[in-house]
């Protein structure tokens, strides 16, 4: 990711989000959403364009970037994202018993039950489907949310 950031010719804000198991879900997601709001509010100070705000991440960070994008999409006063860059994110809960999962279960990483144990709690959240009721019509003005100082770290 450092090489990608160096060659991007844009302002990069790296998020030092809280890690599990010391900090339970949704602590890391909350940190990423907060940081995205902060970047939107402080874009001018960063010599960045608030209209070109994007989130990015790889692996677990890609999952958090995607989840932050969905969270911000559903906030009526959240910053609008122009793009996402997701590098091998874990974005889909595995389907137990699928042919592909069974064929590739051994020799390619963690034990097959790893996803069940690690991702299981995430599957309990209700799925978000359809279009957000807060999504403004095309051409509507940009909206920003206020983000106060963090004191819960």
Buried (B, 14 or more C-beta within 10 A) or exposed (E): BEEEBEEEEEBBBEBEBBEEEEBEEBBBBBBBBBBBBBBBBEBEEEEBEBEEBBBBBBEBBBBBBBBBBBBBBBBEEBBBBEEBBBEEBBEEEBEEEEEEEEEEEEEEEEEBEEBEEEBEEBEEEEEEEEEBEEEEEEEEEEBBBEBEEEEEE
